[in-house]
Amino acid sequence: MHELLKQAVLTALISGGLVAGVPLMFTSLGEMISERAGVLNIGLEGMMLFGAYAGFIGAYYGHSSWLGYGTGIAGGTFIALFMVVFCVWLGLDQIVVGIALTIGAEGATSTLDGAQFSTTRPRLGSFPTVSVPGLSRIPVLGASLFSQPLLVYLGFALVALVAWIFRFTNVGLNLRAAGEKPEALDAAGVSVFATRSWAALSAGALAGLGGAYLSVIGAGVFVPFMTHGQGFMGIVLAMLARGRPFWVIIGSFLFGMSLSITTALQLAGIDIPIDYVNMLPFVAVILALIIFARRSYLPPALALPYVRGSR
């Protein structure tokens, strides 16, 4: 009986960590792309939240998780458009605009949700998962890691694709140049504004996808302010990953476990006030910054508007 309890706790911790970590993985990956190009996307929280709302609406009315993912991507990209216009093209302060976008998205999604679902709180049903033959039968870890929605596996493949783009393609070289030496990129005949615009839009799309996964698969419901700071955690993870996409997977999973530890503690019969448990992810962020902050990577031109012809 004791062994079964230990397995149940471990399974809940791992599976919960994966469910909570996947939105962080997408969001952090998008922020890494944006930061490489020199755009500090403080509005990531708002993009993730708007993606969560749009994703839930798409999945609820369209009866399809994939439609939810698509509308989530559209929602995050829509918010990112403001970042592109105000910060990349007009050169306004990226931090101020990002905070404004987050506050605006919080207010907009709360208002829209209240107008649509003022009396009832609809929930989504379960969506199909894909089991990896053989691996899904491994005791304890199999069902937790290798029986997931298809998007989880596609997310891992996307991380590998971004790592390849960063290292072996001209697109990755242009992104790095836009964040480190934008004037050199401009001199080479590549538009800094276009490069940064696409990077910021990619960040918005991935943050929106992360938010959609959170509401559609993770919670099955949209609740105002449901991201609880995960967008800001994504910024920290992107910085600590030092431009290495595969580190995003590890960091997201670890932070996801800190978010899901409540269920594991309940199964173990440990009664800890919920407020203490909710503090764990932020304590983990602070500890990570204390331990690894000196090793974080920030491009020299990060958050600096580019003015053509300036030095």
Secondary structure by P-SEA (a helix, b strand, c coil): caaaaaaaaaaaaaaaaaaaaaaaaaaaaaaaaaaaacccccaaaaaaaaaaaaaaaaaaaaccaaaaaaaaaaaaaaaaaaaaaacccccccaaaaaaaaaaaaaaaaaaaaaaccccccccccbbbbbbccccccccccccccccccaaaaaaaaaaaaaaaaacccaaaaaaaaaaccaaaaaaacccaaaaaaaaaaaaaaaaaaaaaaaaaccccccccccccaaaaaaaaaaaaacccaaaaaaaaaaaaaaaaaaaaaaaacccccaaaaaaaaaaaaaaaaaccccccccccccccccccccc
